[in-house]
Amino acid sequence: MARTKQDVAYVFIHPGWRGAWCWDRVLQVMAAWGREAYAVDCPGHGERLDEIEQATLAGYPLAVIDLIEAKELERVVLVGNSTGGLVAQLAMQEIPDRVVHAIWYMAFLLKDGESILDACPPEFSLGLDQLTGNRYPVPPHDIVRERWMQDMTAEAQTADLARWQEQPLRSFTDKPELKRFYSDPRVTAIPKSFINGVKDVCFDWEYRKAWDPRLSGNITDFTYAEVPGSHCCFNCHPEELALAVIELAEYEHRGEGYATEQLWTRSTGL
């Protein structure tokens, strides 16, 4: 591999029911490895929880853009997990000249006009008419433990779940405008990558391939990596996740043909 990008800054976008804090361990690793990296609270999350009743999907990419502008970042790698993937799509179509790479880690990569709930199993839409205050509840803890963070210790699961918060409902139901993501040549030219967590089982069996290839298939040209963890890999495998992010964003990977038997034989003289 050859390093092709330097002097980049990473912006990590949190998933549902959590805030910037969920990336703390990954940010520590990135800093130790000499990378400039940030995480941001979207409206209604983390330190902005008091905004939950007014929060809409439109405010999420603005939070990312505001951080990029406040830090005066010119060469940005966006990394989104789960719902953060859609936020990355929305942000990069607004500031394509500042984004040098986009990475989806087990993340929503949606079509124009498709909401988060449109891409989820139907049980996630049950009882929507009964929700009030723009608040979507945290999923049952036993399901989260067994399917989203099954490779964490029970103690770590409890500590993490204690910080989860209700999700702004409109972030799940608002229909995003993504025409520019798919048609603006400045956006389509941005290198893209997808990271698959091999232990991710957060959706029912019919939707196990929801991330890859069902959603990753919405783009046709991307690099790919796998990490050993579950949907909450930033908790239990932060080093592996950080390494995958850095390698995908900063290095040129050779094509599959490089490892063919013919090339191997020729290079070794066997």
C-alpha positions as CSV (number, residue, x, y, z in Angstrom):
1,M,0.0,0.0,0.0
2,A,1.1,3.5,-0.7
3,R,0.0,6.5,1.4
4,T,-1.9,8.9,-0.9
5,K,-3.6,11.3,1.6
6,Q,-2.0,13.3,4.3
7,D,-3.0,16.4,6.4
8,V,-6.6,15.2,6.6
9,A,-8.9,15.7,9.6
10,Y,-11.5,13.1,10.6
11,V,-15.1,13.9,11.6
12,F,-17.0,11.0,13.2
13,I,-20.8,11.1,13.1
14,H,-22.7,9.2,15.9
15,P,-25.5,6.7,15.4
16,G,-29.0,6.9,16.9
17,W,-29.8,7.3,20.6
18,R,-26.2,8.4,21.3
19,G,-23.9,11.4,20.9
20,A,-20.4,12.4,20.2
21,W,-19.3,10.6,23.4
22,C,-19.7,7.1,21.7
23,W,-16.5,7.8,19.7
24,D,-14.4,8.7,22.7
25,R,-12.2,5.5,22.5
26,V,-11.8,5.8,18.8
27,L,-10.7,9.4,19.1
28,Q,-8.2,8.5,21.7
29,V,-6.7,5.9,19.3
30,M,-6.7,8.4,16.5
31,A,-4.9,11.0,18.6
32,A,-2.3,8.4,19.7
33,W,-1.6,7.7,16.1
34,G,-1.1,11.3,15.3
35,R,-4.4,12.0,13.5
36,E,-6.6,15.0,13.9
37,A,-10.1,13.7,14.7
38,Y,-13.4,15.1,16.1
39,A,-16.9,14.0,16.9
40,V,-20.0,16.1,16.9
41,D,-23.3,16.1,18.8
42,C,-26.3,16.5,16.4
43,P,-29.4,18.3,17.5
44,G,-31.3,16.5,20.3
45,H,-28.2,14.3,21.2
46,G,-25.6,14.4,23.8
47,E,-25.0,17.9,25.1
48,R,-27.8,19.1,22.8
49,L,-30.5,16.9,24.3
50,D,-32.6,19.9,25.2
51,E,-33.2,20.5,21.5
52,I,-34.9,17.2,21.0
53,E,-38.5,18.4,20.6
54,Q,-37.5,20.9,17.8
55,A,-34.9,18.7,16.1
56,T,-35.4,17.7,12.5
57,L,-33.2,15.8,10.1
58,A,-32.2,19.0,8.3
59,G,-30.3,20.1,11.4
60,Y,-28.0,17.1,11.5
61,P,-25.7,17.9,8.5
62,L,-25.6,21.5,9.7
63,A,-24.1,20.4,13.0
64,V,-21.3,18.6,11.0
65,I,-20.8,21.6,8.7
66,D,-20.7,24.0,11.7
67,L,-17.9,21.9,13.3
68,I,-15.9,21.8,10.1
69,E,-16.1,25.5,9.6
70,A,-15.4,26.3,13.3
71,K,-12.3,24.2,13.2
72,E,-11.4,25.6,9.8
73,L,-10.9,22.1,8.4
74,E,-10.2,22.0,4.6
75,R,-9.5,18.3,4.0
76,V,-12.1,16.2,5.8
77,V,-12.8,12.5,6.1
78,L,-16.4,11.9,7.2
79,V,-17.1,8.7,9.1
80,G,-20.7,7.8,9.9
81,N,-22.0,4.8,11.8
82,S,-25.6,3.6,11.4
83,T,-27.9,6.7,11.1
84,G,-24.7,8.8,10.9
85,G,-24.2,7.4,7.4
86,L,-27.2,9.4,6.1
87,V,-25.9,12.5,7.9
88,A,-22.6,12.0,6.0
89,Q,-24.5,11.9,2.7
90,L,-26.3,15.1,3.5
91,A,-23.2,16.9,4.7
92,M,-21.0,16.0,1.8
93,Q,-23.4,17.2,-0.8
94,E,-23.4,20.6,0.9
95,I,-19.6,21.0,1.2
96,P,-18.1,18.6,-1.5
97,D,-15.0,20.7,-1.9
98,R,-14.0,20.1,1.7
99,V,-14.6,16.3,1.9
100,V,-11.8,14.2,0.6
101,H,-13.2,10.8,1.6
102,A,-16.4,9.4,3.1
103,I,-16.6,6.2,5.1
104,W,-19.8,4.3,6.1
105,Y,-19.3,1.9,9.0
106,M,-22.4,-0.4,9.1
107,A,-24.3,2.7,8.2
108,F,-27.4,3.9,6.3
109,L,-26.6,4.9,2.8
110,L,-30.0,5.9,1.4
111,K,-31.7,6.7,-1.9
112,D,-33.2,10.1,-2.5
113,G,-36.4,10.5,-0.6
114,E,-35.9,7.4,1.5
115,S,-36.1,7.8,5.3
116,I,-34.3,5.9,8.0
117,L,-37.4,4.0,8.9
118,D,-38.0,3.2,5.2
119,A,-34.8,1.2,5.3
120,C,-35.4,-0.5,8.7
121,P,-37.3,-3.7,9.4
122,P,-41.1,-3.0,9.8
123,E,-41.0,-3.5,13.6
124,F,-39.1,-0.2,13.9
125,S,-42.2,1.6,12.6
126,L,-44.7,0.1,15.0
127,G,-46.6,2.5,17.2
128,L,-45.4,5.7,15.5
129,D,-48.8,7.3,15.8
130,Q,-48.5,6.9,19.6
131,L,-45.2,8.8,20.0
132,T,-45.3,12.4,21.2
133,G,-42.9,15.2,21.7
134,N,-40.7,14.2,18.7
135,R,-39.3,11.4,20.9
136,Y,-38.5,7.9,19.6
137,P,-37.8,5.6,22.6
138,V,-34.6,3.7,23.1
139,P,-35.0,0.1,22.0
140,P,-35.5,-2.6,24.7
141,H,-32.2,-3.0,26.5
142,D,-32.3,-6.8,26.3
143,I,-32.4,-6.6,22.5
144,V,-29.6,-4.1,22.3
145,R,-27.5,-6.2,24.6
146,E,-28.0,-9.4,22.6
147,R,-28.0,-8.0,19.0
148,W,-26.1,-4.7,19.0
149,M,-23.4,-5.1,21.6
150,Q,-23.1,-8.8,22.2
151,D,-19.3,-8.8,22.2
152,M,-19.1,-6.4,25.1
153,T,-19.1,-7.4,28.8
154,A,-22.3,-7.1,30.8
155,E,-20.7,-4.3,32.8
156,A,-19.7,-2.4,29.7
157,Q,-23.1,-2.8,28.2
158,T,-24.8,-1.4,31.4
159,A,-22.5,1.6,31.5
160,D,-23.0,2.3,27.8
161,L,-26.8,1.9,27.9
162,A,-27.0,4.3,30.9
163,R,-26.0,7.1,28.5
164,W,-28.4,6.3,25.7
165,Q,-31.2,8.9,25.1
166,E,-34.4,9.1,23.2
167,Q,-34.0,9.9,19.5
168,P,-35.6,12.9,17.7
169,L,-38.4,11.1,15.8
170,R,-38.2,13.4,12.8
171,S,-34.6,12.3,12.2
172,F,-36.1,8.8,11.5
173,T,-39.2,9.9,9.5
174,D,-38.1,13.0,7.5
175,K,-37.4,12.2,3.8
176,P,-34.0,13.5,2.8
177,E,-33.2,15.2,-0.4
178,L,-30.2,13.3,-1.9
179,K,-30.4,14.2,-5.6
180,R,-27.1,16.0,-5.4
181,F,-25.4,13.1,-3.6
182,Y,-26.0,11.0,-6.7
183,S,-25.8,13.6,-9.5
184,D,-23.3,16.3,-8.5
185,P,-20.0,15.4,-10.1
186,R,-18.1,17.0,-7.2
187,V,-19.9,14.6,-4.8
188,T,-19.7,11.5,-7.0
189,A,-15.9,12.1,-7.4
190,I,-15.3,11.9,-3.7
191,P,-13.7,8.5,-2.8
192,K,-16.0,6.3,-0.7
193,S,-15.6,3.3,1.5
194,F,-17.7,0.8,3.5
195,I,-16.7,-1.0,6.6
196,N,-18.6,-4.2,7.6
197,G,-18.7,-5.4,11.2
198,V,-18.7,-9.2,10.8
199,K,-20.6,-9.7,14.2
200,D,-23.3,-7.2,13.5
201,V,-26.7,-8.8,14.0
202,C,-28.7,-5.8,15.1
203,F,-31.5,-6.5,12.5
204,D,-33.6,-9.6,12.1
205,W,-32.4,-12.4,9.8
206,E,-34.2,-11.1,6.7
207,Y,-32.3,-7.8,7.1
208,R,-28.9,-9.2,8.1
209,K,-27.5,-7.9,4.8
210,A,-29.2,-4.6,5.3
211,W,-25.9,-2.7,5.5
212,D,-23.8,-4.6,3.0
213,P,-24.7,-5.3,0.2
214,R,-28.3,-3.9,0.4
215,L,-27.4,-0.3,1.4
216,S,-23.8,-0.3,0.3
217,G,-25.2,-1.3,-3.1
218,N,-26.6,2.2,-3.5
219,I,-23.2,3.3,-4.6
220,T,-21.2,1.4,-7.2
221,D,-17.6,2.4,-6.6
222,F,-16.1,2.0,-3.1
223,T,-13.4,0.3,-1.2
224,Y,-14.3,-2.2,1.5
225,A,-12.9,-3.4,4.8
226,E,-14.1,-5.7,7.7
227,V,-13.7,-5.3,11.4
228,P,-14.3,-8.1,14.0
229,G,-16.9,-6.4,16.1
230,S,-20.6,-5.9,16.3
231,H,-22.7,-2.8,15.6
232,C,-21.1,-1.0,18.5
233,C,-17.6,-1.7,17.4
234,F,-16.3,1.6,18.6
235,N,-16.7,0.3,22.2
236,C,-15.0,-3.1,22.0
237,H,-12.7,-2.8,19.0
238,P,-11.6,0.8,18.7
239,E,-8.1,0.1,17.5
240,E,-9.3,-2.2,14.7
241,L,-12.0,0.3,13.6
242,A,-9.6,3.2,13.7
243,L,-7.0,1.3,11.7
244,A,-9.6,0.4,9.0
245,V,-10.7,4.0,8.8
246,I,-7.1,5.2,8.4
247,E,-6.1,2.6,5.8
248,L,-9.2,3.2,3.7
249,A,-8.9,7.0,3.8
250,E,-5.2,7.5,3.5
251,Y,-3.8,4.6,1.5
252,E,-4.1,3.2,-2.0
253,H,-5.1,-0.4,-2.0
254,R,-4.1,-2.7,-4.9
255,G,-6.8,-4.4,-6.9
256,E,-7.6,-8.1,-6.5
257,G,-5.5,-9.0,-9.5
258,Y,-2.4,-8.2,-7.4
259,A,-2.8,-11.4,-5.4
260,T,-3.4,-13.8,-8.3
261,E,-1.4,-17.0,-8.4
262,Q,0.3,-16.0,-11.6
263,L,1.7,-12.8,-10.1
264,W,2.7,-14.6,-6.9
265,T,4.5,-17.3,-8.9
266,R,6.2,-14.8,-11.1
267,S,7.4,-12.6,-8.3
268,T,8.8,-15.5,-6.2
269,G,10.3,-17.4,-9.1
270,L,8.5,-20.6,-8.1
